Amino acid sequence: MESTNVVAAAAVAFVGSHFVLSHPLRGRLVRAIGEAGFQGVYSLVAFLTLGWLIVAYRKAPLTAPLWPVGGGLWALATVIMLIASILLMGSLIRNPALPTAGRPGSFPQEARGVFAVTRHPMMWSFALWGLCHIAVFPVARNIVVAAAIVVLALVGAALQDRKKERLEPELWPAWESKTSYLPFAAIIAGRARMGGFGLHALLGGVVVWLVATWAHIPLAGWAAGIWRWL
């Protein structure tokens, strides 16, 4: 069954297992086999389901695009991917959402840079990646995989808020009051100010954006980003 249905099944397994293991089953498994054992099971399941998804994607037929993709759509996706790259690189420094191995999280005094945009910059970078790839490569197998990434990122971010509220009841709600789930909502509401991105976000984001879009040439056989016009 080398079809899009197999890609969909693999995508459901990948996303569904992530949610089930990260939330309803996590506590029981940690109590039964310990934190290290849980991490081993989680990593194994993630590796196997991701591998299945990759294999299914490669074997699925290349269907006709669902809509025409012109230069304007490519230009829009290129700009959005730059924003996604900045969000990703900015999320790597002083991100309260990153795992702390049981230690208390580090919360900035105020939301600046990518955290002023959204308190989940990494998750939104993945979601924007998925939306851009759907827009410029609207074939069935790619839409399924990219949509799975969007769901995993955005639903995962919402579930992370609930989990953090439970685990850090004195810290996370205060951080939520300074930030927003939706991009730019806190800035519009006056709870955060634009600015303070730092070179790790801006310069790092540009480098990742250039390298990642160039990599489409050897890996996918076609140019993406600004390389389409160079």
TORLUM-794890 format. One record per residue (C-alpha): z, y, x negated; residue in three letters; residue number from 1. Coordinates in steps of 0.5 Angstrom, whole numbers. Layout:
tivex c3:Z&c2:Y&c1:X&res:ALA&n:NUM
...
END
This chain:
tivex c3:0&c2:0&c1:0&res:MET&n:1
tivex c3:-3&c2:5&c1:-5&res:GLU&n:2
tivex c3:-2&c2:11&c1:1&res:SER&n:3
tivex c3:1&c2:17&c1:2&res:THR&n:4
tivex c3:6&c2:13&c1:7&res:ASN&n:5
tivex c3:9&c2:10&c1:0&res:VAL&n:6
tivex c3:10&c2:17&c1:-3&res:VAL&n:7
tivex c3:14&c2:19&c1:4&res:ALA&n:8
tivex c3:18&c2:13&c1:3&res:ALA&n:9
tivex c3:20&c2:14&c1:-4&res:ALA&n:10
tivex c3:21&c2:22&c1:-3&res:ALA&n:11
tivex c3:26&c2:20&c1:3&res:VAL&n:12
tivex c3:29&c2:15&c1:-2&res:ALA&n:13
tivex c3:30&c2:20&c1:-7&res:PHE&n:14
tivex c3:33&c2:26&c1:-3&res:VAL&n:15
tivex c3:37&c2:21&c1:2&res:GLY&n:16
tivex c3:40&c2:17&c1:-4&res:SER&n:17
tivex c3:42&c2:24&c1:-7&res:HIS&n:18
tivex c3:45&c2:27&c1:-1&res:PHE&n:19
tivex c3:49&c2:20&c1:1&res:VAL&n:20
tivex c3:52&c2:19&c1:-6&res:LEU&n:21
tivex c3:54&c2:26&c1:-7&res:SER&n:22
tivex c3:57&c2:27&c1:-1&res:HIS&n:23
tivex c3:60&c2:22&c1:4&res:PRO&n:24
tivex c3:60&c2:16&c1:-1&res:LEU&n:25
tivex c3:62&c2:20&c1:-7&res:ARG&n:26
tivex c3:70&c2:20&c1:-6&res:GLY&n:27
tivex c3:70&c2:13&c1:-4&res:ARG&n:28
tivex c3:66&c2:11&c1:-10&res:LEU&n:29
tivex c3:70&c2:15&c1:-15&res:VAL&n:30
tivex c3:76&c2:11&c1:-12&res:ARG&n:31
tivex c3:73&c2:5&c1:-13&res:ALA&n:32
tivex c3:70&c2:5&c1:-20&res:ILE&n:33
tivex c3:72&c2:11&c1:-23&res:GLY&n:34
tivex c3:68&c2:18&c1:-24&res:GLU&n:35
tivex c3:65&c2:15&c1:-30&res:ALA&n:36
tivex c3:63&c2:9&c1:-26&res:GLY&n:37
tivex c3:60&c2:13&c1:-20&res:PHE&n:38
tivex c3:56&c2:18&c1:-25&res:GLN&n:39
tivex c3:53&c2:11&c1:-28&res:GLY&n:40
tivex c3:51&c2:9&c1:-21&res:VAL&n:41
tivex c3:49&c2:16&c1:-19&res:TYR&n:42
tivex c3:44&c2:16&c1:-25&res:SER&n:43
tivex c3:41&c2:9&c1:-24&res:LEU&n:44
tivex c3:40&c2:11&c1:-17&res:VAL&n:45
tivex c3:37&c2:17&c1:-19&res:ALA&n:46
tivex c3:33&c2:14&c1:-24&res:PHE&n:47
tivex c3:30&c2:9&c1:-20&res:LEU&n:48
tivex c3:28&c2:13&c1:-14&res:THR&n:49
tivex c3:25&c2:18&c1:-18&res:LEU&n:50
tivex c3:21&c2:13&c1:-22&res:GLY&n:51
tivex c3:19&c2:10&c1:-15&res:TRP&n:52
tivex c3:17&c2:17&c1:-13&res:LEU&n:53
tivex c3:13&c2:18&c1:-19&res:ILE&n:54
tivex c3:9&c2:12&c1:-19&res:VAL&n:55
tivex c3:7&c2:12&c1:-12&res:ALA&n:56
tivex c3:5&c2:19&c1:-13&res:TYR&n:57
tivex c3:0&c2:17&c1:-18&res:ARG&n:58
tivex c3:-3&c2:11&c1:-14&res:LYS&n:59
tivex c3:-4&c2:15&c1:-8&res:ALA&n:60
tivex c3:-11&c2:17&c1:-6&res:PRO&n:61
tivex c3:-13&c2:25&c1:-7&res:LEU&n:62
tivex c3:-14&c2:27&c1:0&res:THR&n:63
tivex c3:-18&c2:33&c1:2&res:ALA&n:64
tivex c3:-14&c2:40&c1:1&res:PRO&n:65
tivex c3:-11&c2:42&c1:8&res:LEU&n:66
tivex c3:-13&c2:50&c1:7&res:TRP&n:67
tivex c3:-18&c2:53&c1:2&res:PRO&n:68
tivex c3:-14&c2:56&c1:-4&res:VAL&n:69
tivex c3:-17&c2:63&c1:-7&res:GLY&n:70
tivex c3:-15&c2:67&c1:-12&res:GLY&n:71
tivex c3:-11&c2:71&c1:-8&res:GLY&n:72
tivex c3:-6&c2:65&c1:-6&res:LEU&n:73
tivex c3:-6&c2:63&c1:-14&res:TRP&n:74
tivex c3:-4&c2:70&c1:-16&res:ALA&n:75
tivex c3:1&c2:70&c1:-11&res:LEU&n:76
tivex c3:4&c2:64&c1:-13&res:ALA&n:77
tivex c3:3&c2:66&c1:-20&res:THR&n:78
tivex c3:8&c2:72&c1:-19&res:VAL&n:79
tivex c3:13&c2:68&c1:-15&res:ILE&n:80
tivex c3:13&c2:62&c1:-21&res:MET&n:81
tivex c3:15&c2:68&c1:-25&res:LEU&n:82
tivex c3:21&c2:70&c1:-21&res:ILE&n:83
tivex c3:23&c2:62&c1:-20&res:ALA&n:84
tivex c3:23&c2:62&c1:-28&res:SER&n:85
tivex c3:27&c2:68&c1:-29&res:ILE&n:86
tivex c3:32&c2:65&c1:-23&res:LEU&n:87
tivex c3:32&c2:58&c1:-27&res:LEU&n:88
tivex c3:34&c2:61&c1:-34&res:MET&n:89
tivex c3:39&c2:66&c1:-31&res:GLY&n:90
tivex c3:43&c2:61&c1:-28&res:SER&n:91
tivex c3:44&c2:57&c1:-34&res:LEU&n:92
tivex c3:49&c2:62&c1:-36&res:ILE&n:93
tivex c3:56&c2:64&c1:-33&res:ARG&n:94
tivex c3:54&c2:60&c1:-27&res:ASN&n:95
tivex c3:60&c2:58&c1:-22&res:PRO&n:96
tivex c3:56&c2:52&c1:-19&res:ALA&n:97
tivex c3:55&c2:48&c1:-25&res:LEU&n:98
tivex c3:59&c2:42&c1:-26&res:PRO&n:99
tivex c3:66&c2:44&c1:-30&res:THR&n:100
tivex c3:68&c2:37&c1:-31&res:ALA&n:101
tivex c3:74&c2:38&c1:-27&res:GLY&n:102
tivex c3:76&c2:44&c1:-30&res:ARG&n:103
tivex c3:77&c2:51&c1:-26&res:PRO&n:104
tivex c3:70&c2:55&c1:-26&res:GLY&n:105
tivex c3:69&c2:61&c1:-29&res:SER&n:106
tivex c3:67&c2:67&c1:-24&res:PHE&n:107
tivex c3:64&c2:73&c1:-26&res:PRO&n:108
tivex c3:68&c2:80&c1:-24&res:GLN&n:109
tivex c3:62&c2:82&c1:-20&res:GLU&n:110
tivex c3:55&c2:79&c1:-18&res:ALA&n:111
tivex c3:50&c2:81&c1:-23&res:ARG&n:112
tivex c3:43&c2:79&c1:-25&res:GLY&n:113
tivex c3:40&c2:73&c1:-22&res:VAL&n:114
tivex c3:47&c2:72&c1:-18&res:PHE&n:115
tivex c3:46&c2:78&c1:-15&res:ALA&n:116
tivex c3:40&c2:76&c1:-12&res:VAL&n:117
tivex c3:43&c2:69&c1:-10&res:THR&n:118
tivex c3:49&c2:65&c1:-11&res:ARG&n:119
tivex c3:44&c2:59&c1:-12&res:HIS&n:120
tivex c3:39&c2:61&c1:-17&res:PRO&n:121
tivex c3:37&c2:55&c1:-20&res:MET&n:122
tivex c3:36&c2:51&c1:-13&res:MET&n:123
tivex c3:32&c2:57&c1:-11&res:TRP&n:124
tivex c3:28&c2:56&c1:-17&res:SER&n:125
tivex c3:26&c2:49&c1:-15&res:PHE&n:126
tivex c3:25&c2:51&c1:-8&res:ALA&n:127
tivex c3:20&c2:57&c1:-10&res:LEU&n:128
tivex c3:17&c2:52&c1:-15&res:TRP&n:129
tivex c3:16&c2:47&c1:-9&res:GLY&n:130
tivex c3:13&c2:52&c1:-4&res:LEU&n:131
tivex c3:8&c2:55&c1:-9&res:CYS&n:132
tivex c3:6&c2:48&c1:-11&res:HIS&n:133
tivex c3:4&c2:47&c1:-3&res:ILE&n:134
tivex c3:1&c2:53&c1:-3&res:ALA&n:135
tivex c3:-4&c2:52&c1:-9&res:VAL&n:136
tivex c3:-5&c2:44&c1:-8&res:PHE&n:137
tivex c3:-5&c2:43&c1:-1&res:PRO&n:138
tivex c3:-6&c2:35&c1:-1&res:VAL&n:139
tivex c3:-2&c2:30&c1:3&res:ALA&n:140
tivex c3:1&c2:27&c1:-3&res:ARG&n:141
tivex c3:3&c2:33&c1:-7&res:ASN&n:142
tivex c3:6&c2:37&c1:0&res:ILE&n:143
tivex c3:10&c2:31&c1:1&res:VAL&n:144
tivex c3:13&c2:31&c1:-6&res:VAL&n:145
tivex c3:14&c2:39&c1:-6&res:ALA&n:146
tivex c3:17&c2:39&c1:1&res:ALA&n:147
tivex c3:22&c2:34&c1:-2&res:ALA&n:148
tivex c3:24&c2:38&c1:-7&res:ILE&n:149
tivex c3:25&c2:44&c1:-3&res:VAL&n:150
tivex c3:29&c2:40&c1:2&res:VAL&n:151
tivex c3:33&c2:37&c1:-4&res:LEU&n:152
tivex c3:34&c2:44&c1:-7&res:ALA&n:153
tivex c3:36&c2:48&c1:0&res:LEU&n:154
tivex c3:40&c2:43&c1:4&res:VAL&n:155
tivex c3:43&c2:41&c1:-3&res:GLY&n:156
tivex c3:45&c2:49&c1:-4&res:ALA&n:157
tivex c3:48&c2:49&c1:3&res:ALA&n:158
tivex c3:52&c2:43&c1:2&res:LEU&n:159
tivex c3:55&c2:45&c1:-5&res:GLN&n:160
tivex c3:58&c2:51&c1:-1&res:ASP&n:161
tivex c3:62&c2:47&c1:4&res:ARG&n:162
tivex c3:64&c2:42&c1:-2&res:LYS&n:163
tivex c3:66&c2:48&c1:-6&res:LYS&n:164
tivex c3:70&c2:51&c1:-1&res:GLU&n:165
tivex c3:74&c2:45&c1:0&res:ARG&n:166
tivex c3:75&c2:44&c1:-8&res:LEU&n:167
tivex c3:76&c2:51&c1:-9&res:GLU&n:168
tivex c3:79&c2:55&c1:-3&res:PRO&n:169
tivex c3:82&c2:61&c1:-7&res:GLU&n:170
tivex c3:76&c2:62&c1:-11&res:LEU&n:171
tivex c3:69&c2:60&c1:-8&res:TRP&n:172
tivex c3:70&c2:64&c1:-1&res:PRO&n:173
tivex c3:71&c2:70&c1:-6&res:ALA&n:174
tivex c3:65&c2:69&c1:-10&res:TRP&n:175
tivex c3:61&c2:68&c1:-3&res:GLU&n:176
tivex c3:63&c2:75&c1:-1&res:SER&n:177
tivex c3:60&c2:78&c1:-7&res:LYS&n:178
tivex c3:54&c2:74&c1:-6&res:THR&n:179
tivex c3:49&c2:71&c1:-1&res:SER&n:180
tivex c3:45&c2:64&c1:0&res:TYR&n:181
tivex c3:39&c2:67&c1:2&res:LEU&n:182
tivex c3:35&c2:71&c1:-4&res:PRO&n:183
tivex c3:37&c2:79&c1:-4&res:PHE&n:184
tivex c3:41&c2:79&c1:2&res:ALA&n:185
tivex c3:48&c2:81&c1:-1&res:ALA&n:186
tivex c3:44&c2:87&c1:-4&res:ILE&n:187
tivex c3:41&c2:89&c1:2&res:ILE&n:188
tivex c3:48&c2:88&c1:5&res:ALA&n:189
tivex c3:51&c2:92&c1:-1&res:GLY&n:190
tivex c3:55&c2:87&c1:-3&res:ARG&n:191
tivex c3:52&c2:86&c1:-10&res:ALA&n:192
tivex c3:47&c2:91&c1:-14&res:ARG&n:193
tivex c3:41&c2:89&c1:-17&res:MET&n:194
tivex c3:41&c2:89&c1:-25&res:GLY&n:195
tivex c3:44&c2:86&c1:-31&res:GLY&n:196
tivex c3:39&c2:80&c1:-32&res:PHE&n:197
tivex c3:40&c2:80&c1:-39&res:GLY&n:198
tivex c3:35&c2:77&c1:-44&res:LEU&n:199
tivex c3:36&c2:70&c1:-43&res:HIS&n:200
tivex c3:34&c2:71&c1:-36&res:ALA&n:201
tivex c3:28&c2:76&c1:-37&res:LEU&n:202
tivex c3:25&c2:74&c1:-44&res:LEU&n:203
tivex c3:27&c2:66&c1:-43&res:GLY&n:204
tivex c3:24&c2:66&c1:-36&res:GLY&n:205
tivex c3:17&c2:69&c1:-39&res:VAL&n:206
tivex c3:17&c2:64&c1:-44&res:VAL&n:207
tivex c3:19&c2:58&c1:-39&res:VAL&n:208
tivex c3:13&c2:61&c1:-34&res:TRP&n:209
tivex c3:8&c2:62&c1:-40&res:LEU&n:210
tivex c3:9&c2:55&c1:-43&res:VAL&n:211
tivex c3:10&c2:51&c1:-36&res:ALA&n:212
tivex c3:4&c2:54&c1:-33&res:THR&n:213
tivex c3:0&c2:53&c1:-40&res:TRP&n:214
tivex c3:2&c2:45&c1:-39&res:ALA&n:215
tivex c3:-2&c2:44&c1:-33&res:HIS&n:216
tivex c3:-8&c2:44&c1:-37&res:ILE&n:217
tivex c3:-7&c2:38&c1:-42&res:PRO&n:218
tivex c3:-2&c2:35&c1:-36&res:LEU&n:219
tivex c3:-6&c2:36&c1:-30&res:ALA&n:220
tivex c3:-13&c2:38&c1:-33&res:GLY&n:221
tivex c3:-13&c2:45&c1:-29&res:TRP&n:222
tivex c3:-11&c2:51&c1:-31&res:ALA&n:223
tivex c3:-5&c2:55&c1:-27&res:ALA&n:224
tivex c3:-2&c2:61&c1:-27&res:GLY&n:225
tivex c3:-5&c2:67&c1:-32&res:ILE&n:226
tivex c3:-9&c2:62&c1:-36&res:TRP&n:227
tivex c3:-13&c2:61&c1:-30&res:ARG&n:228
tivex c3:-16&c2:68&c1:-32&res:TRP&n:229
tivex c3:-15&c2:68&c1:-39&res:LEU&n:230
END
